[in-house]
């Protein structure tokens, strides 16, 4: 397993993977029953497939990854809006919540913030001890507490998530998980990951623009199918 720490108490861990670059090559070459004439031919093929229009996404769907993530609930809720993978999350209906919450760095009023979070956990534990059901007592806890989930996703859908969550308009905390995931992905699927990064020069995980900065959301034109509150990209 490969793991990277993220934020103050979180992490992302690549528990298991199947296929990698070899799965892409296998899926692509079966179409024509072709074989690579040189060692570099497979690498060129992957780069060509990523650049092609229309997209040849199916060949990338044969590489699969299972991630274990610990993150604040507000990050998890954004993450699970990407409905192209399988999720299973720690349930506070059945489990007692750990006194574990996110504290943003470089912010004012941290003492007041911590006091509020501690008071929320004090009340939660008091309610559980008094006989409240865990599924009801959890209502006093905020979205800043940490949760854990398992995420299984193929390489094409992973790239879809990375494209959106590495963008500078994504919330900073979520972007830290995307950068860590990209770092781990490079270790197990280096050709595809490198080609993907080259194709997406708009974001650079090491660029100064990705440091702790709050980025304003840019409204997009509403359509008849969107309510005004929904006419924003990737909240």
N, C-alpha and C positions, 0 to 999 in steps of 0.2 A: 504494500500500500504506500502511496505517496501523499504527503500532507504538507500544507502551508498554513501558518497562522494568519488570521485576518482580523482586523480591528483589535479591540482590547482583549476580548475573551473568545473570539470565534476562530473558525478554521474551515478549510475545505480539503477534503480527502478523496483521492481517486482510489476507490476500493478495488475495482476490477474493470478490465477492459477486454474486448475481443476484436480481433481483426487488424486494426491499425491501417497503415498505408498498404500493406499487402492485400487487405480485403478490397480496397478500392481498385487496385490493379487487377485482381482476380475478376471482379464484377465487370470492369470495363473491357477486358480482353476476351471474355467469353462471347461477347457480341460477334466478334469476327474470328474467334479462335486464333488470335494472334499471339505472338511471343515477343519478348524484348530482344532486340539484336545487340544492344549494349547495356551495361549497368545504368547508364544515364537515361536510357529511353523511358523507363518507368517514371522517373522523376519528371521528365518533360511531359509525359502523358498526364500526370496529376495536375501540373500547372496549366496545361491546355484545357483540361476538363473544368477547372475552376474559372477560367476566363471565358469559356464558351457561352454563346447565346444562341438559342435558348439554353437554359441551365440543364446540366446533366446531374441533377442532384441525387438520383437513385443510387448511383455507384458509391456515394459517400454514406449512404444509409446502412451499409453492411458493416461498418465499424461502430461498435456500441460501447458505452462507458457508464459505469455506476459510480456516483458520487455520494459522499456523506458530508453534509453541510451543517455547521452550527452558525447561526446568524440571528440578528434581531428579527422579531416577528415582522416588522415593517419591510425588511428586505425580503423575507420569505414570501410575503403576500405579493410583492412586485414580481418576484421570481416565478411564482405559480400562475401568473397571468400568461406565461409562455406555455401554451397548451400543446406542446409537441414532444412531451416526455411523460414518464410515469413518476408520480410522487407518492411517498408515504411519510407522514410526519408524526413526531412525538405528540401524543394526545394528552392534553391537560384535563380531559374528562376522566381519564383513568390513572394518570400519574400525578404525583405531587410536584408542583413547580419548584425548581431550584432557585435559590436567591441569586440569580445571575442576570445582570442587565447591562446594557450598553451605556457607556458614558462618552459622549463626543469629546474629542480633544480640541484644544484651542478655542474654548467657549467660556463665556462669563457665567456667573451664577451656578457654578457646578455644585456648591454646597447645598443650595436650595433644591437643585435637581436630584442629588443623591438622597437628600432628606425625604423628598416626595416618593422616590422609588422604594426606600426602606420602609416608609410608612405604609405604602401599598402592600408590601410583602408582610408587614406586621399584621395588617388587617386580614389579609388572605389566610395566614396561618391561624389567626384567632377564629375566623369563621369555620375553617376546616375542623379545628379542635372542638368547636361548639356543635359540631354535627352537620354543618352544611355539606352538601354534595360538592365534590371538587369541580364538577361541571358548572356549578352556580358560583362558587367562591372565586373562580378564576376571572369573573367579570370585573373585579377591582384592579386587575393587573393591566398595565399598558402595553403598547406594541413595541416598547423598547426592551422588553425582556427577551432573552435568548431562547430560540427553539432549535430543534434538530430535524432534519429530514433526509430521506434517501431519494436521489434523482437518477433515473436511468434514461439515457438519451443517445441518439445516434449522432454521428459526426456532422451531418448536414444541419440538423436542428441545433446542435451545439454552436455551429458557426452563426446561425441565425440569432441566437441569444447573445453571443459575443459581440456581434456587429452592433446590436442595440445597446448593450450594457457597458461596452467600452467607449461609447460615444461620450463626448464631454458634457452633453446635455443630460446624461443619466445621473441619478443621485450618487454622490461621492461614495457612500458606504457600499452601495451595490457594485459600483465600479471596482472597488478593491477586490471583491470576490471574483469578478470577471478577469481581472489581471492575474490573480493567483491561479485561476482555472486555466487560462491561456499558458501560463508558465508550466503547469503540470502536463497539459496536453502536448506541449512541444516535446516533452521527454518520451512520450509513448507513440506519437504519430508525427514525427519531425518534418517529413516532406510536405504533408498536407498543411500542417500548422504554419510552416514557413511560407508556403505559397499563399495561404489565407492572409497572413500578416502583410505580405508584400502587396496584395490586392487591396488592402484596407489601410493605406497610408494616412488616412484622415485621423486615425487614432494611433497613438504610440504610448504603450504602458509606461515608458520611462520619461515621457515628455513633461515639462513643467506644467502644462495645461491640465494634467491629471492630478496635480497635488490638491491639497484640501482647499477647495473653492466651491462656493455655492453658485450654481449656474441657473439663471432665470429660465423658466419654461417659455418657449416661443409658441404662441397660438397659431393654429392652422385654420384655414378657411372651413367654416362649418358647412355641413351638407344637410339636406332634409332628414337624413337618417341619424344625425348626431344632435344631441341636446347641447346647449351652450357649454355646460360644465364638462362635457366629454370631448370638446373640440381642442384637446391638447394632446401632444404626443408623449407617450410613455411616462406617466406620472410616477 
